[in-house]
Amino acid sequence: MAEVMRLRSAEISKRTKERMADPEVRQRIREGMQAASDEAAEVKMLRAAWLAASPAARTKFLIELTRAGTDQQ
């Protein structure tokens, strides 16, 4: 019985490895997930800063942001 279980486990491992993406693809996936995680942390910090800012500071920021967009055209 133990031998059957070991063989079955080996077969499952083999099939799993055959279906896995190439190492390069897996690496790109890991890098993309890490980048998304880093970006999420940055967004969280920006959100906290925005919520901590006064309404006047928020207004000033939005005005400066919209002006910066039109200055580049």
N, CA, C and O atoms as a printed pandas DataFrame, in Angstrom:
     atom_number atom_name residue_name chain_id  residue_number  x_coord  y_coord  z_coord
0              1         N          MET        A               1    0.825   -1.204    0.000
1              2        CA          MET        A               1    0.000    0.000    0.000
2              3         C          MET        A               1    0.865    1.264    0.000
3              4         O          MET        A               1    0.592    2.214   -0.733
4              5         N          ALA        A               2    1.915    1.261    0.835
5              6        CA          ALA        A               2    2.801    2.420    0.906
6              7         C          ALA        A               2    3.495    2.651   -0.429
7              8         O          ALA        A               2    3.697    3.791   -0.848
8              9         N          GLU        A               3    3.859    1.554   -1.092
9             10        CA          GLU        A               3    4.521    1.662   -2.401
10            11         C          GLU        A               3    3.581    2.272   -3.431
11            12         O          GLU        A               3    4.007    3.088   -4.248
12            13         N          VAL        A               4    2.328    1.893   -3.404
13            14        CA          VAL        A               4    1.331    2.448   -4.326
14            15         C          VAL        A               4    1.172    3.948   -4.081
15            16         O          VAL        A               4    1.093    4.736   -5.023
16            17         N          MET        A               5    1.127    4.328   -2.821
17            18        CA          MET        A               5    0.991    5.746   -2.472
18            19         C          MET        A               5    2.218    6.533   -2.941
19            20         O          MET        A               5    2.094    7.647   -3.449
20            21         N          ARG        A               6    3.400    5.942   -2.764
21            22        CA          ARG        A               6    4.631    6.622   -3.184
22            23         C          ARG        A               6    4.652    6.799   -4.701
23            24         O          ARG        A               6    5.011    7.865   -5.200
24            25         N          LEU        A               7    4.269    5.756   -5.428
25            26        CA          LEU        A               7    4.225    5.834   -6.891
26            27         C          LEU        A               7    3.190    6.853   -7.360
27            28         O          LEU        A               7    3.427    7.610   -8.301
28            29         N          ARG        A               8    2.052    6.860   -6.695
29            30        CA          ARG        A               8    0.992    7.832   -7.052
30            31         C          ARG        A               8    1.482    9.254   -6.800
31            32         O          ARG        A               8    1.245   10.146   -7.615
32            33         N          SER        A               9    2.156    9.467   -5.689
33            34        CA          SER        A               9    2.693   10.780   -5.363
34            35         C          SER        A               9    3.740   11.210   -6.387
35            36         O          SER        A               9    3.766   12.368   -6.803
36            37         N          ALA        A              10    4.592   10.290   -6.789
37            38        CA          ALA        A              10    5.612   10.584   -7.794
38            39         C          ALA        A              10    4.969   10.950   -9.125
39            40         O          ALA        A              10    5.428   11.865   -9.808
40            41         N          GLU        A              11    3.911   10.240   -9.493
41            42        CA          GLU        A              11    3.197   10.530  -10.742
42            43         C          GLU        A              11    2.557   11.918  -10.694
43            44         O          GLU        A              11    2.617   12.663  -11.672
44            45         N          ILE        A              12    1.955   12.261   -9.579
45            46        CA          ILE        A              12    1.347   13.584   -9.428
46            47         C          ILE        A              12    2.417   14.670   -9.526
47            48         O          ILE        A              12    2.208   15.691  -10.181
48            49         N          SER        A              13    3.551   14.456   -8.882
49            50        CA          SER        A              13    4.653   15.423   -8.950
50            51         C          SER        A              13    5.145   15.605  -10.376
51            52         O          SER        A              13    5.409   16.724  -10.815
52            53         N          LYS        A              14    5.265   14.502  -11.092
53            54        CA          LYS        A              14    5.721   14.548  -12.479
54            55         C          LYS        A              14    4.745   15.344  -13.340
55            56         O          LYS        A              14    5.160   16.207  -14.114
56            57         N          ARG        A              15    3.449   15.059  -13.209
57            58        CA          ARG        A              15    2.434   15.776  -13.987
58            59         C          ARG        A              15    2.412   17.263  -13.639
59            60         O          ARG        A              15    2.251   18.113  -14.515
60            61         N          THR        A              16    2.573   17.559  -12.386
61            62        CA          THR        A              16    2.581   18.957  -11.958
62            63         C          THR        A              16    3.754   19.704  -12.592
63            64         O          THR        A              16    3.585   20.811  -13.102
64            65         N          LYS        A              17    4.929   19.106  -12.562
65            66        CA          LYS        A              17    6.115   19.733  -13.157
66            67         C          LYS        A              17    5.948   19.934  -14.651
67            68         O          LYS        A              17    6.391   20.944  -15.197
68            69         N          GLU        A              18    5.309   18.976  -15.320
69            70        CA          GLU        A              18    5.079   19.085  -16.767
70            71         C          GLU        A              18    4.149   20.257  -17.096
71            72         O          GLU        A              18    4.299   20.882  -18.145
72            73         N          ARG        A              19    3.204   20.558  -16.226
73            74        CA          ARG        A              19    2.241   21.635  -16.474
74            75         C          ARG        A              19    2.751   23.009  -16.057
75            76         O          ARG        A              19    2.177   24.030  -16.438
76            77         N          MET        A              20    3.815   23.034  -15.284
77            78        CA          MET        A              20    4.328   24.317  -14.793
78            79         C          MET        A              20    4.903   25.136  -15.941
79            80         O          MET        A              20    5.377   24.593  -16.939
80            81         N          ALA        A              21    4.851   26.446  -15.776
81            82        CA          ALA        A              21    5.426   27.344  -16.766
82            83         C          ALA        A              21    6.946   27.262  -16.729
83            84         O          ALA        A              21    7.540   26.774  -15.768
84            85         N          ASP        A              22    7.552   27.749  -17.794
85            86        CA          ASP        A              22    9.013   27.802  -17.848
86            87         C          ASP        A              22    9.542   28.633  -16.687
87            88         O          ASP        A              22    8.836   29.508  -16.187
88            89         N          PRO        A              23   10.769   28.376  -16.250
89            90        CA          PRO        A              23   11.346   29.156  -15.148
90            91         C          PRO        A              23   11.368   30.656  -15.416
91            92         O          PRO        A              23   11.182   31.454  -14.497
92            93         N          GLU        A              24   11.598   31.046  -16.684
93            94        CA          GLU        A              24   11.607   32.479  -17.011
94            95         C          GLU        A              24   10.230   33.098  -16.797
95            96         O          GLU        A              24   10.110   34.216  -16.294
96            97         N          VAL        A              25    9.200   32.364  -17.183
97            98        CA          VAL        A              25    7.831   32.859  -17.012
98            99         C          VAL        A              25    7.494   32.957  -15.528
99           100         O          VAL        A              25    6.903   33.942  -15.086
100          101         N          ARG        A              26    7.869   31.940  -14.763
101          102        CA          ARG        A              26    7.607   31.980  -13.317
102          103         C          ARG        A              26    8.329   33.147  -12.664
103          104         O          ARG        A              26    7.796   33.779  -11.753
104          105         N          GLN        A              27    9.552   33.438  -13.131
105          106        CA          GLN        A              27   10.299   34.570  -12.577
106          107         C          GLN        A              27    9.597   35.889  -12.894
107          108         O          GLN        A              27    9.501   36.764  -12.033
108          109         N          ARG        A              28    9.107   36.035  -14.128
109          110        CA          ARG        A              28    8.382   37.265  -14.492
110          111         C          ARG        A              28    7.112   37.415  -13.655
111          112         O          ARG        A              28    6.745   38.523  -13.264
112          113         N          ILE        A              29    6.460   36.313  -13.390
113          114        CA          ILE        A              29    5.258   36.357  -12.545
114          115         C          ILE        A              29    5.628   36.813  -11.138
115          116         O          ILE        A              29    4.950   37.666  -10.565
116          117         N          ARG        A              30    6.698   36.254  -10.579
117          118        CA          ARG        A              30    7.147   36.664   -9.235
118          119         C          ARG        A              30    7.486   38.147   -9.207
119          120         O          ARG        A              30    7.114   38.860   -8.275
120          121         N          GLU        A              31    8.195   38.607  -10.233
121          122        CA          GLU        A              31    8.570   40.025  -10.287
122          123         C          GLU        A              31    7.340   40.923  -10.401
123          124         O          GLU        A              31    7.272   41.974   -9.765
124          125         N          GLY        A              32    6.379   40.509  -11.208
125          126        CA          GLY        A              32    5.148   41.284  -11.344
126          127         C          GLY        A              32    4.360   41.346  -10.052
127          128         O          GLY        A              32    3.813   42.392   -9.702
128          129         N          MET        A              33    4.302   40.240   -9.347
129          130        CA          MET        A              33    3.590   40.218   -8.069
130          131         C          MET        A              33    4.302   41.096   -7.044
131          132         O          MET        A              33    3.646   41.773   -6.253
132          133         N          GLN        A              34    5.633   41.092   -7.046
133          134        CA          GLN        A              34    6.397   41.935   -6.125
134          135         C          GLN        A              34    6.178   43.411   -6.449
135          136         O          GLN        A              34    6.016   44.230   -5.545
136          137         N          ALA        A              35    6.173   43.748   -7.737
137          138        CA          ALA        A              35    5.950   45.135   -8.138
138          139         C          ALA        A              35    4.557   45.591   -7.717
139          140         O          ALA        A              35    4.387   46.710   -7.232
140          141         N          ALA        A              36    3.567   44.732   -7.900
141          142        CA          ALA        A              36    2.208   45.077   -7.501
142          143         C          ALA        A              36    2.123   45.274   -5.999
143          144         O          ALA        A              36    1.423   46.171   -5.528
144          145         N          SER        A              37    2.821   44.454   -5.250
145          146        CA          SER        A              37    2.827   44.587   -3.796
146          147         C          SER        A              37    3.475   45.904   -3.368
147          148         O          SER        A              37    2.972   46.599   -2.486
148          149         N          ASP        A              38    4.601   46.234   -4.010
149          150        CA          ASP        A              38    5.278   47.500   -3.693
150          151         C          ASP        A              38    4.386   48.689   -4.024
151          152         O          ASP        A              38    4.313   49.655   -3.264
152          153         N          GLU        A              39    3.705   48.608   -5.173
153          154        CA          GLU        A              39    2.818   49.692   -5.586
154          155         C          GLU        A              39    1.663   49.835   -4.601
155          156         O          GLU        A              39    1.271   50.953   -4.266
156          157         N          ALA        A              40    1.126   48.737   -4.144
157          158        CA          ALA        A              40    0.028   48.790   -3.184
158          159         C          ALA        A              40    0.468   49.480   -1.894
159          160         O          ALA        A              40   -0.306   50.229   -1.298
160          161         N          ALA        A              41    1.696   49.236   -1.464
161          162        CA          ALA        A              41    2.207   49.879   -0.256
162          163         C          ALA        A              41    2.339   51.386   -0.473
163          164         O          ALA        A              41    2.039   52.175    0.423
164          165         N          GLU        A              42    2.791   51.782   -1.670
165          166        CA          GLU        A              42    2.905   53.213   -1.971
166          167         C          GLU        A              42    1.537   53.886   -1.987
167          168         O          GLU        A              42    1.375   54.989   -1.466
168          169         N          VAL        A              43    0.564   53.224   -2.579
169          170        CA          VAL        A              43   -0.787   53.780   -2.629
170          171         C          VAL        A              43   -1.341   53.926   -1.212
171          172         O          VAL        A              43   -2.007   54.913   -0.900
172          173         N          LYS        A              44   -1.070   52.959   -0.375
173          174        CA          LYS        A              44   -1.534   53.014    1.010
174          175         C          LYS        A              44   -0.926   54.220    1.736
175          176         O          LYS        A              44   -1.613   54.903    2.494
176          177         N          MET        A              45    0.363   54.475    1.499
177          178        CA          MET        A              45    1.008   55.638    2.129
178          179         C          MET        A              45    0.431   56.946    1.584
179          180         O          MET        A              45    0.220   57.891    2.344
180          181         N          LEU        A              46    0.175   57.006    0.281
181          182        CA          LEU        A              46   -0.419   58.214   -0.302
182          183         C          LEU        A              46   -1.818   58.471    0.254
183          184         O          LEU        A              46   -2.190   59.607    0.547
184          185         N          ARG        A              47   -2.575   57.396    0.391
185          186        CA          ARG        A              47   -3.931   57.532    0.935
186          187         C          ARG        A              47   -3.884   58.069    2.367
187          188         O          ARG        A              47   -4.685   58.927    2.738
188          189         N          ALA        A              48   -2.953   57.567    3.160
189          190        CA          ALA        A              48   -2.823   58.030    4.549
190          191         C          ALA        A              48   -2.433   59.505    4.586
191          192         O          ALA        A              48   -2.954   60.265    5.402
192          193         N          ALA        A              49   -1.518   59.913    3.707
193          194        CA          ALA        A              49   -1.112   61.320    3.659
194          195         C          ALA        A              49   -2.278   62.206    3.233
195          196         O          ALA        A              49   -2.475   63.291    3.781
196          197         N          TRP        A              50   -3.041   61.744    2.262
197          198        CA          TRP        A              50   -4.193   62.518    1.779
198          199         C          TRP        A              50   -5.215   62.699    2.905
199          200         O          TRP        A              50   -5.735   63.797    3.108
200          201         N          LEU        A              51   -5.494   61.634    3.619
201          202        CA          LEU        A              51   -6.481   61.712    4.699
202          203         C          LEU        A              51   -5.992   62.590    5.848
203          204         O          LEU        A              51   -6.800   63.211    6.539
204          205         N          ALA        A              52   -4.682   62.646    6.057
205          206        CA          ALA        A              52   -4.125   63.457    7.137
206          207         C          ALA        A              52   -4.059   64.939    6.769
207          208         O          ALA        A              52   -3.974   65.797    7.648
208          209         N          ALA        A              53   -4.097   65.238    5.465
209          210        CA          ALA        A              53   -3.968   66.624    5.016
210          211         C          ALA        A              53   -5.262   67.399    5.274
211          212         O          ALA        A              53   -6.354   66.832    5.293
212          213         N          SER        A              54   -5.109   68.689    5.469
213          214        CA          SER        A              54   -6.288   69.551    5.663
214          215         C          SER        A              54   -6.992   69.749    4.320
215          216         O          SER        A              54   -6.392   69.540    3.266
216          217         N          PRO        A              55   -8.251   70.149    4.357
217          218        CA          PRO        A              55   -8.964   70.421    3.100
218          219         C          PRO        A              55   -8.258   71.490    2.256
219          220         O          PRO        A              55   -8.242   71.396    1.029
220          221         N          ALA        A              56   -7.678   72.502    2.905
221          222        CA          ALA        A              56   -6.976   73.544    2.156
222          223         C          ALA        A              56   -5.749   72.969    1.455
223          224         O          ALA        A              56   -5.469   73.324    0.310
224          225         N          ALA        A              57   -5.022   72.090    2.124
225          226        CA          ALA        A              57   -3.852   71.470    1.516
226          227         C          ALA        A              57   -4.257   70.576    0.353
227          228         O          ALA        A              57   -3.574   70.538   -0.670
228          229         N          ARG        A              58   -5.350   69.864    0.503
229          230        CA          ARG        A              58   -5.841   69.018   -0.583
230          231         C          ARG        A              58   -6.210   69.866   -1.799
231          232         O          ARG        A              58   -5.867   69.528   -2.932
232          233         N          THR        A              59   -6.907   70.962   -1.553
233          234        CA          THR        A              59   -7.311   71.854   -2.635
234          235         C          THR        A              59   -6.090   72.404   -3.358
235          236         O          THR        A              59   -6.045   72.414   -4.588
236          237         N          LYS        A              60   -5.106   72.859   -2.602
237          238        CA          LYS        A              60   -3.887   73.401   -3.191
238          239         C          LYS        A              60   -3.182   72.339   -4.029
239          240         O          LYS        A              60   -2.712   72.623   -5.131
240          241         N          PHE        A              61   -3.112   71.138   -3.517
241          242        CA          PHE        A              61   -2.468   70.051   -4.249
242          243         C          PHE        A              61   -3.181   69.788   -5.569
243          244         O          PHE        A              61   -2.532   69.643   -6.606
244          245         N          LEU        A              62   -4.500   69.727   -5.541
245          246        CA          LEU        A              62   -5.257   69.458   -6.769
246          247         C          LEU        A              62   -5.075   70.575   -7.792
247          248         O          LEU        A              62   -4.959   70.314   -8.990
248          249         N          ILE        A              63   -5.050   71.807   -7.321
249          250        CA          ILE        A              63   -4.834   72.935   -8.239
250          251         C          ILE        A              63   -3.453   72.833   -8.876
251          252         O          ILE        A              63   -3.311   72.993  -10.089
252          253         N          GLU        A              64   -2.439   72.566   -8.059
253          254        CA          GLU        A              64   -1.079   72.436   -8.589
254          255         C          GLU        A              64   -0.977   71.245   -9.546
255          256         O          GLU        A              64   -0.270   71.315  -10.552
256          257         N          LEU        A              65   -1.662   70.183   -9.242
257          258        CA          LEU        A              65   -1.622   68.999  -10.085
258          259         C          LEU        A              65   -2.235   69.284  -11.454
259          260         O          LEU        A              65   -1.679   68.879  -12.475
260          261         N          THR        A              66   -3.361   69.969  -11.484
261          262        CA          THR        A              66   -4.027   70.262  -12.758
262          263         C          THR        A              66   -3.226   71.299  -13.549
263          264         O          THR        A              66   -3.185   71.241  -14.778
264          265         N          ARG        A              67   -2.606   72.220  -12.875
265          266        CA          ARG        A              67   -1.763   73.214  -13.572
266          267         C          ARG        A              67   -0.544   72.533  -14.171
267          268         O          ARG        A              67   -0.141   72.864  -15.286
268          269         N          ALA        A              68    0.041   71.601  -13.463
269          270        CA          ALA        A              68    1.231   70.907  -13.956
270          271         C          ALA        A              68    0.899   70.156  -15.243
271          272         O          ALA        A              68    1.732   70.077  -16.145
272          273         N          GLY        A              69   -0.289   69.617  -15.333
273          274        CA          GLY        A              69   -0.704   68.898  -16.535
274          275         C          GLY        A              69   -0.872   69.803  -17.724
275          276         O          GLY        A              69   -0.620   69.378  -18.851
276          277         N          THR        A              70   -1.294   71.052  -17.517
277          278        CA          THR        A              70   -1.503   71.962  -18.642
278          279         C          THR        A              70   -0.222   72.675  -19.029
279          280         O          THR        A              70   -0.101   73.126  -20.168
280          281         N          ASP        A              71    0.740   72.795  -18.122
281          282        CA          ASP        A              71    2.006   73.460  -18.435
282          283         C          ASP        A              71    2.839   72.652  -19.414
283          284         O          ASP        A              71    3.665   73.217  -20.131
284          285         N          GLN        A              72    2.643   71.360  -19.456
285          286        CA          GLN        A              72    3.476   70.504  -20.289
286          287         C          GLN        A              72    2.998   70.450  -21.732
287          288         O          GLN        A              72    3.701   69.914  -22.589
288          289         N          GLN        A              73    1.848   70.979  -22.013
289          290        CA          GLN        A              73    1.314   70.894  -23.384
290          291         C          GLN        A              73    1.841   71.972  -24.272
291          292         O          GLN        A              73    1.485   72.032  -25.448
